Structures are given as structure tokens and as C-alpha cells.
Amino acid sequence: MANTLYICDLCGREVSNVTEHHLIPKQLGGRKMNTATLCATCHKQIHALYTNKYLSTRLYTIDLLKNDVKIKRYLKFISNYPGDYDICIKKSKDIRRQA
């Protein structure tokens, strides 16, 4: 049986598992709205950098995410690692302060 590989909508890397990212967070009304298929690392990074409110008002499409300065920096970094490489993601100081 062959292993199925997926492509992350954000970083474009091949990965063995993907997650569903609600482009408008569920808690802000996005439960039945558009989603993106992301690797776990990208999904964690998005939520480590931004609040759900910010995501719902400023970064609610893949194109907006890809063109964000912080995400661009992350994508440049992550491109050096294979898809299933485990990378520790830490919340930004701004997000930690709001928690």
C-alpha cells in the first residue's frame, strides 16, 4: 500500500498529513466557510503569530496569508526543511501577552 502525500496550500511542501484551517476562524462565524489544507507546521505557525480576530479581518485568504510579511519570512525559513520534519513552533510575544 502506497503512502498518500498531500501538498500544503501555504508552503507547498509534500506532507503525509494535513489539517483543515478555517480561513475565517470557526469561533468568529467561519464554521461553514472556506478552508485551506495545511501541514501541521504551517497551521501552528499561523495561530502562533496571529489572533483569530486578526486572521478573520486581515488574513482570510491563502493569498493574503502568503503575502503577509511575517508569513513570508516563515515560508522562506520552512522551505529549507522536508515536509514532515518536526519543527518547534512558539507563540509570538504578542499572542502570549493576549493569552
Secondary structure, DSSP 8 states (H G I E B T S, - for coil): -----EE-TTT--EES--EEEESS-GGGTTTTS-EEEE-HHHHHHHHHH--HHHHHHH--SHHHHHHSHHHHHHHHHHTTS-TT--------HHHHHH-
